[in-house]
Amino acid sequence: MGAEGPNEDDKKWPPWLKPMLRESFFVQCKLHADSHKSECNMYCLDCMNGPLCSLCLNHHKDHRSIQIRRSSYHDVIRVSEIQKHLDITSVQTYVINSAKVVFLNERPQPRPGKGVTNTCEVCERSLLDSFRFCSLGCKIVGTSKNYERKSNQLMVPVSDSEESYSSNRHGRRMSICNGRVHSFTPSTPPPMAGGFRAAKRRKGIPHRAPMGGIIIEV
């Protein structure tokens, strides 16, 4: 028997999709750190060499590229851009800043809200009735040939030579390939409690200024 080629699941997706979903965007470009345009929110579909800033993109003028945007600390892509390169059927779309977008990866949700009748087939996030998946990453997992849901844990039982995905208790999806575990969903820093506002300063002990001055705090 000859050497096996790419598995059937991989053939369903363009070669750039899974690498793009694993990337962490909105980091500072190491090559153009001094520029005000150094935020890496672009991805070249032809080179697949990691996130790019707008200055890096000048070297990819003849290539297909796509812009990653951010909503509530999670990465999204505009439907008008991604649908040129990928079938996003069954992935829920959202309208953000007057533009329709899809999320790249799943977003942790403790439990569906009351009255929810439809959830993502992979991560169980609440969805509108006409959709099956909450993100591109969940569609990849949920449409895998050997995917099945078991005891509230997301599992893809395959052989050691194939790649499988599962979801841990923190909502991070992991890939298991040849016995080694790799992150599939890049981590997103959680919002600080109460947003990014600094904690209230604790009041000091009032002291009266000499010579009958006003009261001040230290």
Secondary structure, DSSP 8 states (H G I E B T S, - for coil): -----S-HHHHTS-TTHHHHHH---S-B-SSSTTSTT-B--EEETTT--SEE-TTGGGGGTTS-EEE-EEETTEEEEEHHHHTTTS--TTB--EEETTEEEEESS----SS--TT---B-TTT--B--TT-SBSBHHHHHHHT-TT-EEETTEEE----TTSEEEEE-TTS-EEEEETTEEEESS-------TTTT---------EEE-GGG--EEE-
